[in-house]
Amino acid sequence: SRSVRTAVHFSPPLIDMADFREVFAKAKHIAIITGAGVSAESGVPTFRGAGGFWRKWQAQELATPEAFARNPSRVWEFYHYRREVMLSKHPNPAHIAIAECERRLSKQGRSVVVITQNIDELHRKAGTKHLLEIHGSLFKTRCTNCGNVAANYKSPICPALAGKGAPDPETEDAAIPVENLPQCEEDGCNGLLRPHVVWFGETLDPDILTEVEKELEICDLCLVVGTSSVVYPAAMFAPQVSARGVPVAEFNMEATPATNRFRFHFPGPCGTTLPPALARHQTEIIS
């Protein structure tokens, strides 16, 4: 019955690192769900919430299929700016702790998967191998004509965007003609490319969601790192794991609407709280 379930899941979470470390030492399949908070300490701008403006727009006004259809040049300026910013950013101790944990545990026949809402590729830069990017990547493009998805690390992404994308509100739109925006390089296609990211109003890739579901079904420990657990469907991932009775540990600056459903909550910057949580446990067998 519902009342029994409430009694099990809604006791206040523990801020007990020793307890967490015991659970961590035994876990065979660890799922780590990450959001913007894990990248904040690398100086990555989020464009969400108060002060999150590029020129006079917030992300949700530019990151839509409608905005791209109306003004592909402006949307590309925004993404070009974000790509260029990211080329100068580096993984922080949280990204590195996750990648190091995956590498170490894989030698012990244990698995770590990172399910991220971030599009900045800092997990990849840190060395994470088993990575599911549910919102896509700043460094992938998709052709609006043939649908081809390709990795793209060019800087600038096309000549017309060189030096464009400045974020200050006085900057005039570059108004680049469509034919000078990034174009598909597949044989004879030349279609307009768009960033391969999931925009507001778009659905997540069903293949990636299927992989995520598989990982959530087998995990025996789940970490929620730097995400407010309010963006769907990612907001449901950890509560769904918790409802199976699997321990969930939240590492976040503050409590979130989902905190009470989790077994552990570690407040503070992830770069500080995560490394000691994922460091080698004395009971680990090192081959």
Secondary structure, DSSP 8 states (H G I E B T S, - for coil): -HHHHHHHH-S--B--HHHHHHHHHH-SEEEEEE-HHHHHTTT-----STT-EETTEEHHHHSSHHHHHH-HHHHHHHHHHHHHHHHT----HHHHHHHHHHHHHHTTT-EEEEEE---S-HHHHHT--SEEETTEEEEEEEETTT--EEE---SSSSGGGTT----STT-------GGGS-B--STTT--BEEEEE--TT----HHHHHHHHHHHHH-SEEEEES--S-STTHHHHHHHHHHTT--EEEEESS--TTGGGSSEEEES-HHHHHHHHHS--TT----
